[in-house]
Structure formats: C-alpha cells, structure tokens
Amino acid sequence: MKAFFEAIQFLFEEILFLPMNLFREWELTNWWGANIINWIFIVICCYWTVYWTKQLNLHKKNNEDNQDTTAHSFLK
C-alpha cells in the first residue's frame, strides 16, 4: 500500500508539476516567461468580458432585456 501512495506522489511531484517547476526556475531570470500562463488567462478573460458586454448591449437595444427591479414579491 505504501508503494501505491509513493507512486501517486511521484506522478504529481515529478511528472505533472514539471511545468510549474520550470516556471518557478524562470521567475528570477525572466518574469514575463514565468507568468505567461497568468497573462494568457488575463487575455482570455478580457476577451470574454468584452464579448459579454457587447451581447448585453445587443439584447438591450432589441428590447429583449427583461429587467425587474424587485427580486422578490415581498419587496413590491
């Protein structure tokens, strides 16, 4: 049973986290390279935020946006 858990440890520490170890080593020499994953996620989130706001404006212009200011009936 001990070998099973050591195999799981080896899988995660030596194989699956290998890219993260590479980024950690890059941190002191190349900040942009070490944070490339973060920048990719930031660009993706910015793109979809702009897309979402354009879709909201499109629905608002077509009067498809049904806004009810009261969330519950007891607030009326």
Buried (B, 14 or more C-beta within 10 A) or exposed (E): EEEEEEEEEEEEEEEEEEEEEEBEEBEEEEEEEBBEEEEEEEEEEEEEEEEEEEEEEEEEEEEEEEEEEEEEEEEE
